[in-house]
Amino acid sequence: MKPFRSTGLFASTTSWTCRRCLQKPRKTPLDAWRSTSSTAKGSGNRRRKKGPVVLSAATGTLAAGTLLFTDNVKHGYAAVERTARVVSTLAVCINDYRVTLKHNSDMIEENAALLNACHKRCAERTLSVLEKNGSIFIKLGQHLSSMNYLLPLEWTETFIPLQDRCPISSYESIEAMFIKDTGHPIANLFDEFDKQPIGSASLAQVHRAVMKDTGQKVAVKVQHPKLEEWVPLDMALTRFTFATLKRFFPEYDLEWLSNEMEFSLPQELDFAQEGRNAIRAREYFKNIHDAPLVIPGVKWGLKRILVMEYISGHRPDDLNYIDSNGIDRDEVSAALSRIFNEMIFGDGAPLHCDPHGGNIAIRKNTSRRKPNFDIILYDHGLYRDIPKQLRRDYAKLWLAVIDADEAKMRKYAYEVAGVTDLQFPLFASAITGRDYRVVTKSVVSARSEQERDEISGAMGDGMLQQLVQLLGQVPRIMLLILKTNDLTRSLDENLHTRQGPVHTFMILARYCSRTVFQEQLEIIRRHGSVLWPSNLFRLLGAWGSYMRVELKLSIYEYYLSLRRGLGYGAAPL
């Protein structure tokens, strides 16, 4: 196989082909075509008339030009059609909201009912556009469907079907993409290649295959070929939509959504970069022994094609599989907590910013006693690095939250996100997913139905506008950390563990305490040798603070295990 170079995953390597293979004569389809052409040219010395040849060439050129023109016309027509759908639906929805909001009735219930009906109408119109345009609009709709903390229920529930309506590209279009990107048909690269994908998402689909020569089973992730054609236009339409909404409804500025999408989408569409991310994460966690994380190995990758080890498992919310295989839900929850806390607080760790249930799998591992499972992490397209000082201030913020120290909470909320005292209660709720009154008492208790209802009611009573404005000013990296927190919290709740959120908060506290201790050690080293009397006292003070937290957590962990053994539930810290 001809080695993939500059556009591939390892642009710096000179060859991906072993010495023995390089010595073998290789023929690509292009070589075969050249060989056939040479044979045909030398098969006879008869003089040919120039007329038919010139006529044939002219006819071929005209036909090619006509086809090209036809393709351009088709593309232009489709572009106008896509644009018209977005613009017309946007205009209708804006007008619908303006008319509805102008309606002032003395009956509060009537106003609420009218607004809810308007939400539903506009959501259904928008859903129709997202489904017809496809491409990145499906991904946008999927993202919006999970934003129930920000959007009305009518919008998020209407968009839920998009989670299961991902496009499937035809095998023929995938074959054409392989030839265009690699210079080889699929059969030249794989002994077997399942024509039906085993999974499909908004940006890509995955096929099972068997590599040539090695016979290894692999997962081949391929980008939907049509994305290349429509992403620039669709991003422009998304940008236009949010800018127009801001113009008519300035109090609901959601431009940060399109800005974040514009920043992250090119990275998610670069599968060579995704391969590099996967290799980096795999190398980092190779030495983290308390995290049973498996990241499939990368074989090779290009911008639109990524070949990795085939490793399968079950979704983390497949409780029947977990229970029937004797896997402890609390241990799964703890392992997930350690993995993502390591990504957030680990020195030099890469942060996976899209850890939803579809990107994580659980499989039984009988080679060890505890834990008796592996956690498989897929889809490494969206990664970030957290600056060291932000990571440390974020750790101090969480230690303050766990200690219910409101003064320190406010201080570090300002440090990590520029949050003012006025905005702090809302930010505290956003970062923990809890009612502010709970945050200032004990955040580790489980969320009740009453608390969930009160949060939803508060959003309806005017907090939504404040949250939109707050998220618009929070640094982008903090938005991604908040997103990761929200997704991992959802994973934990779906496991329905015996201990609730208590154990995960204890793991979080340990990582935060370790991060702060490492910062204190670094400060001490800046002042000279640790053996100097003044530095030695600082070291003993830092170590004492660290050990106090460790001791408190160890005692509480023992207390929890006793309660569990006696059949009692978890108690708040």
URKA-V637793 format. One record per helix or strand. SS is the DSSP state (H for helix, E for strand). FROM is the first residue (numbers start at 1). TO is the last residue. If there is no record, write none. Layout:
SS | FROM | TO
SS | FROM | TO
This chain:
H | 19 | 23
H | 29 | 41
H | 50 | 102
H | 108 | 133
H | 136 | 145
H | 153 | 164
H | 171 | 182
H | 186 | 189
E | 190 | 193
E | 199 | 200
E | 204 | 211
E | 217 | 223
H | 227 | 248
H | 255 | 268
H | 271 | 285
E | 293 | 294
E | 298 | 301
E | 305 | 309
E | 314 | 315
H | 319 | 324
H | 329 | 345
E | 351 | 352
H | 357 | 359
E | 360 | 364
E | 373 | 377
E | 383 | 384
H | 388 | 402
H | 406 | 417
H | 421 | 432
H | 436 | 439
H | 449 | 473
H | 476 | 495
H | 502 | 526
H | 533 | 565
